[in-house]
Structures are given as C-alpha cells and as structure tokens.
Amino acid sequence: MTETTQEDRNRSAHEALDAARESATLAAAEFVDAVRAVLEDDHWPSQIGSAIDLERVVTLSHKGAWQIYRMGHAVEPLAELSNMPGSTTLGQFRRGAERHGVEEAALKRLTESHAALDRRMKAIGGDRETFIEMVAEWRGMPASGAAAAHCRQAFRANRHVWGISAKASFATLWFVDSGARIEAIRLRGMHGLTAARRTVWDVYGSQDPDRHTSFALADNPLEIHPLLPAYCRGVLPRLERRRSGGWTHVRAHFEAAGQIAQHSLVFGERVVRDDEPDEQDWFNLACSFPAEYLQVDVIAPIRWEPRMVQGGLYSVQAAERLDPGPQKIHSAATEAFEQLPLRAACRSNAMADYPAMIASIAQGEQLDVASYTLFRLTCEYPPTGSGLRLDFRRNVDSRDDRP
C-alpha cells in the first residue's frame, strides 16, 4: 500500500479547489444564460429593458426584480452571485414568465440551472454567504456587503451575550517630538457605554514598565491615574487596578442601568520608552468589547515624514504571529488610514467632544498642534475578540536635527 505524503495531500487539495472553481464558474454562467434567455423571450408584452420593467410585468418586489435583471445581464457571472435570487423570488419570476407564454423548455432550464448553482455553492462553501466571500477572495476583491451585515449582527449578539456595549470606542497614540528617545501619549476611551446587567470589565490596560516609564498627564490626579476625569461624562463606575501577566489593567464594575446611566470613560498617560527608535513600529489593538464605532488615531510630528500602513483585522491569538499579507482578515467595515488635520471632526456623534479634548491635552502638555499630523482609521462594528495591527513608519534621521 502506497503511503500518501503531506505534499500529495496538499497537491490534491489544490487540484480539488481548482476543479471546484471551474465547476462553479460554469454553473454560474449556465444560470446567467438561462435568466437572459427568459428575459429576452419574444412572448413578453414589451421589451424588458430595466429592473423596473420586470417589476411591473411580473409583479416582483423591487429587490427581486433587481436581482433577476442583474443576473440576466451579468458580464462576470461569479461576480454577481451576491445578487442571486432565492427560490421564492425565482418561483415568482417563473410563474410570471409562464403566464406570458414563455416556453416550458426555457423555464425548466431556468429552474434546473438555479438548483445546480445552489448545490455547487453549498458544496464548496457550506452555505451561499460563505461561498460569496470565497469568490471575493478569489477575485482579489474587498469583502462583500454581507461581511458588514454580519459584523452588525455579531455586535447585537455580543451586546446581549456580554451585557455591555458602547456607541464609540477610540485609541489614540500621539508621538511627541522629544529628541532621541521615544515618547508618546496614549489615550483610550469609550463613549455611550451601557450595561444591560451587572458586569465587570477591563476598560484599560498597559504593559508593566520594564521597557518604558509612565507619567500622568498634566492636571491629572495621580491617585486615579490613568483615568482622565476632566474628559469623562455621565456616571463613573467603581474602578480598581489589577496586575496580571505583565500588564496592569483598570477594571470597571457596571450596574444594570442601560441608557439611564451611560458612561463615557477616557484614560491616558505619557510613556517614555527606553529602547532605541526604529524607522518602523508595529502596534496591536484589541477590540475587547462590543462597539458600534472604532476610531484609531496616530499623531506624529510632521518633520518625521510619518506614514501609516494598515495591517488589517486579525484574531487576537494570531496578531503577534502574522505579518501583513494574504493572512489578514479583510473587512468591508474597515477603511484605509486618512491623513487629516489634527482638529478633524469624528464620524460618530458620540465623539463630538473629541477634537476639543485633543486641543486641551495639547495645551496641557505644551505641544504645538501645527507641528503634528493625524492619521485616522475608522471601523464600524469591529468584531469583538479581533485585533487591529498597525504599521507606523518614520524617517529616523529627521529626529536628530532639531534646532
């Protein structure tokens, strides 16, 4: 008996995937041709030149008519599978065509090709939505709108599972122009935070100072460091500090008060790192609780010639091990970094006070805002338990020639 090696198994899997892609392409093309043949049949009372025409003649819903029309005019059948109608819509289309005298052979081809394509999609992806995401990846396209919808559904589910959620969450890393050492202001905050039941949650974390030194920001009472009470709103939950695994966490105790007692918590500290600066830094940000909106700001001196490269969303377990590339989780909800003025407004109404907070911190820390630039990334409904990998680059030599 010949033993199958891992290389043989890998080769077989690649060959099977290639065959599956080819069969799916053929099945999608057959269904598109079948839809087109019915739409172009001579028995219709008038030419169907738009989805509106189809909606009127067949008495379909607007969405159903749009799906049928798009599929019938698809140039790349696989690319249009997000518009593939379900069995109910297809049945309505078939009955309407039958009433107008479209031949049975064309209608049979329509039904059979739809069923064959549906079987192919489920055989390859397990379900239609997963297969559509696979097609987007095959074609090198961003994730479909289904990914954003699933993120919203996951947010709602996690909000009930964990009993806590926030309207907005933000993380800000502000590199300070202080000569040869690496110095930065770290800010972390949550706005519109509500609890549906009594719960305990870690709301801030920082590594123990083995490679860096932490200082309180100006006008911040040291006894509640790193909380910034001047920028907090609403009810302040009971907070406690704890150490675990080389990290110091701030843990909050929330009551089941919902919208009656919303919380807006902001934390911050000034950190000085002891190691030598490099031209590139990686940062991992964990999305640890359900939030409708996430904003990540990186602020750096203009003269550093800073650049940001988005690393993408990862699972938290893999964040330390993955490099940017094909392994990252593409999310339709995540945008690329934008370079903006330091006082740029936020997209979330829950963060209306954020620009004023940045200006106040700059004044307290005696920083010239005109000397800094802002890179911003926003994400709607970031998946709870994921991590965001950020790549910050700078011109190292530019820091040593300050006047």
C-alpha positions as CSV (number, residue, x, y, z in Angstrom):
1,M,0.0,0.0,0.0
2,T,1.5,3.3,-1.1
3,E,1.6,5.9,1.7
4,T,0.2,9.3,0.9
5,T,2.5,12.2,1.9
6,Q,1.5,15.6,3.1
7,E,2.8,17.1,-0.1
8,D,0.4,14.7,-2.0
9,R,-2.5,15.7,0.1
10,N,-1.7,19.4,-0.4
11,R,-1.5,18.9,-4.1
12,S,-4.8,17.1,-4.2
13,A,-6.5,19.8,-2.2
14,H,-5.2,22.5,-4.6
15,E,-6.4,20.4,-7.6
16,A,-9.8,19.9,-6.0
17,L,-10.1,23.7,-5.3
18,D,-9.2,24.5,-8.9
19,A,-11.8,22.0,-10.1
20,A,-14.4,23.5,-7.8
21,R,-13.7,27.0,-9.0
22,E,-14.1,25.8,-12.6
23,S,-17.3,24.0,-11.9
24,A,-18.8,26.9,-10.0
25,T,-17.8,29.3,-12.9
26,L,-19.6,27.0,-15.4
27,A,-22.7,26.7,-13.2
28,A,-22.9,30.4,-12.7
29,A,-22.5,31.0,-16.4
30,E,-25.3,28.5,-17.2
31,F,-27.7,30.2,-14.8
32,V,-27.0,33.6,-16.2
33,D,-27.6,32.4,-19.7
34,A,-30.9,30.8,-18.6
35,V,-32.1,34.0,-17.0
36,R,-31.0,36.0,-20.0
37,A,-32.9,33.7,-22.4
38,V,-36.1,34.1,-20.4
39,L,-35.7,37.9,-20.2
40,E,-35.2,38.1,-24.0
41,D,-38.0,35.8,-24.9
42,D,-40.4,37.1,-27.5
43,H,-43.6,36.3,-25.5
44,W,-43.3,39.3,-23.1
45,P,-45.8,42.0,-23.9
46,S,-43.0,44.6,-24.2
47,Q,-39.2,44.6,-24.1
48,I,-37.8,44.3,-20.6
49,G,-35.1,47.0,-20.6
50,S,-34.8,47.6,-16.9
51,A,-35.5,46.1,-13.4
52,I,-38.5,48.5,-13.2
53,D,-40.0,46.9,-16.4
54,L,-39.5,43.5,-14.9
55,E,-41.1,44.5,-11.6
56,R,-44.1,45.9,-13.4
57,V,-44.7,42.9,-15.8
58,V,-44.1,40.0,-13.4
59,T,-45.2,41.7,-10.1
60,L,-42.0,41.1,-8.3
61,S,-40.6,43.0,-5.4
62,H,-38.2,45.8,-6.2
63,K,-35.3,43.8,-4.7
64,G,-36.3,40.6,-6.5
65,A,-36.7,42.3,-9.9
66,W,-33.2,43.9,-9.4
67,Q,-31.7,40.6,-8.6
68,I,-33.1,38.9,-11.6
69,Y,-32.2,41.7,-14.0
70,R,-28.7,42.0,-12.7
71,M,-28.1,38.2,-13.0
72,G,-29.5,38.2,-16.6
73,H,-27.1,41.0,-17.7
74,A,-24.0,39.8,-15.7
75,V,-20.7,40.1,-17.6
76,E,-18.8,38.1,-14.9
77,P,-21.4,35.6,-13.5
78,L,-19.4,34.8,-10.4
79,A,-19.0,38.4,-9.5
80,E,-22.8,38.8,-9.5
81,L,-23.7,35.9,-7.2
82,S,-24.4,38.3,-4.3
83,N,-27.5,39.2,-6.4
84,M,-28.5,35.6,-6.9
85,P,-32.3,35.3,-6.2
86,G,-33.7,32.9,-3.7
87,S,-36.1,30.1,-4.5
88,T,-39.2,32.2,-3.7
89,T,-38.2,35.0,-6.0
90,L,-37.2,32.6,-8.8
91,G,-40.5,30.9,-8.4
92,Q,-42.4,34.2,-8.8
93,F,-40.3,35.0,-11.9
94,R,-41.0,31.6,-13.4
95,R,-44.8,31.8,-12.8
96,G,-44.9,35.3,-14.3
97,A,-43.0,34.2,-17.4
98,E,-45.2,31.2,-17.7
99,R,-48.3,33.4,-17.6
100,H,-46.9,35.4,-20.6
101,G,-46.3,32.2,-22.6
102,V,-42.5,31.7,-22.2
103,E,-41.7,28.2,-23.4
104,E,-41.5,25.3,-20.9
105,A,-38.1,24.3,-22.0
106,A,-36.6,27.7,-21.2
107,L,-38.4,27.7,-17.8
108,K,-37.1,24.2,-17.0
109,R,-33.6,25.3,-17.8
110,L,-34.0,28.3,-15.5
111,T,-35.1,26.2,-12.6
112,E,-32.6,23.4,-13.1
113,S,-29.6,25.8,-13.5
114,H,-30.6,27.7,-10.4
115,A,-30.8,24.4,-8.4
116,A,-27.5,23.2,-9.8
117,L,-25.7,26.5,-8.9
118,D,-27.2,26.5,-5.4
119,R,-25.8,22.9,-4.9
120,R,-22.4,23.9,-6.2
121,M,-22.2,26.9,-3.8
122,K,-23.2,24.9,-0.8
123,A,-20.9,22.0,-1.7
124,I,-17.9,24.4,-2.0
125,G,-18.6,27.0,0.7
126,G,-21.0,25.2,3.0
127,D,-23.6,28.0,2.5
128,R,-24.2,30.7,0.0
129,E,-22.8,33.6,2.1
130,T,-19.5,31.8,2.7
131,F,-19.2,30.9,-1.0
132,I,-19.7,34.6,-2.0
133,E,-16.9,35.6,0.4
134,M,-14.7,33.0,-1.2
135,V,-15.4,34.3,-4.7
136,A,-14.5,37.8,-3.5
137,E,-11.2,36.5,-2.2
138,W,-10.5,34.5,-5.5
139,R,-11.0,37.7,-7.5
140,G,-8.9,39.8,-5.1
141,M,-11.9,42.0,-4.2
142,P,-12.8,43.5,-0.9
143,A,-15.3,41.5,1.2
144,S,-18.9,41.8,0.1
145,G,-21.5,43.8,1.9
146,A,-22.5,40.6,3.7
147,A,-19.4,41.0,5.8
148,A,-20.6,44.4,7.1
149,A,-24.1,42.9,7.8
150,H,-22.6,40.0,9.7
151,C,-20.5,42.5,11.8
152,R,-23.7,44.3,12.8
153,Q,-25.4,41.1,13.7
154,A,-22.3,40.0,15.7
155,F,-22.4,43.3,17.6
156,R,-26.0,42.8,18.5
157,A,-25.4,39.3,19.6
158,N,-22.3,40.1,21.7
159,R,-24.1,43.1,23.3
160,H,-26.7,40.6,24.7
161,V,-24.1,37.8,25.4
162,W,-21.8,40.1,27.4
163,G,-24.4,42.6,28.7
164,I,-22.3,45.6,27.7
165,S,-21.7,47.8,24.6
166,A,-20.5,51.2,23.6
167,K,-21.6,53.7,21.0
168,A,-18.0,54.5,20.2
169,S,-14.5,53.4,21.2
170,F,-11.2,55.1,20.4
171,A,-7.5,54.7,20.8
172,T,-5.0,57.5,20.2
173,L,-1.2,57.2,20.0
174,W,0.4,60.6,20.0
175,F,4.2,60.6,19.3
176,V,5.9,63.5,21.0
177,D,8.8,65.3,19.3
178,S,11.3,65.0,22.2
179,G,14.6,64.3,20.7
180,A,16.3,60.9,20.5
181,R,14.0,58.9,22.8
182,I,10.6,57.6,22.0
183,E,7.9,59.4,23.9
184,A,4.2,59.2,23.3
185,I,0.8,60.0,24.8
186,R,-1.6,57.0,24.9
187,L,-5.3,57.7,25.1
188,R,-8.1,55.1,25.3
189,G,-11.8,55.8,25.7
190,M,-15.4,54.6,25.4
191,H,-18.4,56.8,24.8
192,G,-22.1,55.9,25.3
193,L,-21.1,52.8,27.2
194,T,-24.1,51.0,28.7
195,A,-24.6,47.8,30.7
196,A,-27.7,45.6,30.4
197,R,-26.8,43.7,33.6
198,R,-24.3,43.9,36.4
199,T,-20.9,43.0,35.0
200,V,-17.2,43.6,35.5
201,W,-15.0,44.6,32.5
202,D,-11.3,45.6,31.9
203,V,-11.6,49.0,30.3
204,Y,-7.9,49.9,30.1
205,G,-4.6,48.1,30.1
206,S,-0.9,48.9,29.8
207,Q,2.3,46.8,30.0
208,D,4.3,46.9,33.2
209,P,7.2,49.4,33.0
210,D,10.1,47.1,32.2
211,R,10.9,48.8,28.9
212,H,9.2,52.1,29.4
213,T,8.3,54.7,32.1
214,S,4.7,56.0,32.5
215,F,3.8,59.5,33.7
216,A,0.5,61.1,34.4
217,L,-0.8,63.8,32.0
218,A,-0.9,67.4,33.1
219,D,-3.7,68.2,35.7
220,N,-4.5,64.5,36.2
221,P,-4.7,63.4,39.8
222,L,-2.1,60.7,40.4
223,E,-4.3,58.8,42.8
224,I,-6.7,57.8,39.9
225,H,-4.1,57.6,37.2
226,P,-4.6,56.8,34.3
227,L,-8.3,57.9,34.4
228,L,-8.8,61.4,32.9
229,P,-11.9,62.6,34.8
230,A,-12.0,66.0,33.0
231,Y,-13.0,64.2,29.8
232,C,-15.3,61.6,31.3
233,R,-19.1,62.0,31.2
234,G,-22.1,60.5,32.9
235,V,-21.9,58.1,35.8
236,L,-18.4,57.0,36.9
237,P,-18.4,53.2,37.7
238,R,-16.4,51.8,40.5
239,L,-12.8,51.3,39.2
240,E,-10.0,49.1,40.5
241,R,-6.4,48.4,39.3
242,R,-5.1,44.9,39.0
243,R,-1.9,43.3,37.6
244,S,-1.8,40.1,35.5
245,G,0.7,38.6,33.1
246,G,3.0,41.6,32.9
247,W,0.0,44.0,32.4
248,T,-1.7,46.5,34.6
249,H,-5.5,46.6,34.0
250,V,-8.2,49.0,35.1
251,R,-11.3,47.1,35.9
252,A,-14.8,48.7,36.0
253,H,-17.8,47.4,37.9
254,F,-21.1,48.3,36.0
255,E,-24.6,48.2,37.2
256,A,-27.6,47.1,35.1
257,A,-28.7,50.7,34.3
258,G,-28.9,50.7,30.5
259,Q,-29.5,54.1,29.0
260,I,-30.3,55.6,32.4
261,A,-26.7,55.6,33.5
262,Q,-24.4,55.9,30.4
263,H,-20.7,56.1,30.9
264,S,-18.0,57.9,28.9
265,L,-14.6,56.9,30.2
266,V,-11.3,58.3,29.0
267,F,-7.8,57.1,30.1
268,G,-4.4,58.5,29.2
269,E,-0.8,58.5,30.1
270,R,2.6,59.8,28.8
271,V,5.0,57.0,28.1
272,V,8.8,57.1,27.6
273,R,10.4,54.0,26.0
274,D,14.0,53.1,26.9
275,D,14.9,51.3,23.6
276,E,16.4,53.0,20.5
277,P,13.8,54.2,18.0
278,D,13.5,52.5,14.7
279,E,12.0,53.6,11.4
280,Q,9.1,51.1,11.8
281,D,6.9,50.1,14.7
282,W,4.0,47.6,14.9
283,F,1.1,48.1,17.2
284,N,-1.7,45.7,18.1
285,L,-5.0,47.0,19.3
286,A,-7.5,44.5,20.8
287,C,-11.2,45.1,20.2
288,S,-12.2,43.7,23.5
289,F,-15.9,44.6,23.8
290,P,-18.9,45.3,21.5
291,A,-18.8,48.8,20.0
292,E,-20.7,50.4,17.1
293,Y,-17.7,52.5,16.0
294,L,-14.0,52.3,16.5
295,Q,-11.6,55.1,15.8
296,V,-7.8,54.8,15.8
297,D,-5.7,58.0,15.6
298,V,-1.9,58.1,15.2
299,I,-0.5,61.6,15.7
300,A,3.2,62.2,14.8
301,P,5.5,65.2,14.1
302,I,5.3,66.4,10.5
303,R,9.0,66.6,10.3
304,W,9.3,62.8,10.9
305,E,7.8,62.3,7.5
306,P,5.4,59.7,9.1
307,R,3.5,57.1,7.1
308,M,0.8,54.6,8.2
309,V,0.2,51.2,6.6
310,Q,-2.9,49.4,7.6
311,G,-2.1,45.8,8.8
312,G,-5.7,44.7,8.9
313,L,-8.0,42.9,11.4
314,Y,-6.8,39.6,12.9
315,S,-7.9,37.2,15.6
316,V,-6.3,38.2,18.8
317,Q,-4.5,34.9,19.1
318,A,-2.7,35.4,15.8
319,A,-1.9,39.1,16.0
320,E,1.6,38.6,17.3
321,R,2.5,36.0,14.7
322,L,1.1,37.3,11.4
323,D,2.7,39.7,9.0
324,P,0.6,41.8,6.6
325,G,-0.4,40.0,3.6
326,P,-2.9,37.3,2.5
327,Q,-3.5,36.1,6.1
328,K,-5.2,39.3,7.2
329,I,-9.0,39.3,7.6
330,H,-10.4,41.7,5.0
331,S,-13.4,43.6,6.5
332,A,-15.7,45.8,4.4
333,A,-16.2,47.9,7.5
334,T,-12.6,48.9,7.8
335,E,-11.2,51.7,5.8
336,A,-7.7,52.8,5.0
337,F,-5.9,55.4,7.0
338,E,-6.7,59.0,6.2
339,Q,-4.3,61.8,6.8
340,L,-6.3,64.7,8.4
341,P,-5.9,68.0,10.3
342,L,-5.4,67.5,14.0
343,R,-8.8,69.0,14.8
344,A,-10.7,66.9,12.3
345,A,-14.3,66.1,13.4
346,C,-15.2,62.5,14.1
347,R,-17.8,60.5,12.2
348,S,-19.6,59.3,15.3
349,N,-21.8,61.8,17.1
350,A,-20.9,60.1,20.3
351,M,-17.4,61.6,19.9
352,A,-18.4,65.2,19.3
353,D,-16.1,66.3,22.2
354,Y,-13.0,64.5,20.9
355,P,-11.4,67.4,18.9
356,A,-11.8,69.7,21.9
357,M,-10.2,67.1,24.2
358,I,-7.2,66.8,21.8
359,A,-6.8,70.6,21.8
360,S,-7.0,70.6,25.6
361,I,-4.4,67.9,26.0
362,A,-2.1,69.6,23.6
363,Q,-2.3,72.8,25.6
364,G,-1.8,71.0,28.9
365,E,1.3,69.1,27.5
366,Q,2.6,72.3,25.8
367,L,2.5,70.8,22.3
368,D,2.3,72.8,19.1
369,V,-0.6,71.3,17.2
370,A,0.7,72.9,14.0
371,S,3.8,70.7,14.1
372,Y,1.8,67.4,14.1
373,T,-0.2,65.5,11.6
374,L,-3.1,63.0,12.2
375,F,-3.6,59.5,10.6
376,R,-7.1,58.1,11.3
377,L,-8.7,54.7,10.7
378,T,-12.4,54.1,11.4
379,C,-14.3,50.8,11.6
380,E,-18.0,50.2,12.1
381,Y,-18.9,47.2,14.3
382,P,-15.4,45.8,14.8
383,P,-15.7,42.1,15.6
384,T,-15.4,41.5,19.3
385,G,-12.3,39.5,20.0
386,S,-10.4,40.7,17.0
387,G,-7.2,42.7,16.9
388,L,-6.1,45.6,14.7
389,R,-2.5,45.5,13.5
390,L,-0.9,48.9,12.7
391,D,2.3,49.7,10.9
392,F,3.8,53.1,11.7
393,R,6.9,54.3,9.7
394,R,9.0,57.4,10.1
395,N,12.2,59.0,9.0
396,V,14.5,58.2,11.9
397,D,17.3,60.6,10.9
398,S,14.8,63.6,11.0
399,R,14.6,63.4,14.8
400,D,18.2,64.3,15.4
401,D,18.4,67.7,13.8
402,R,16.0,69.7,15.9
403,P,17.1,73.4,16.3
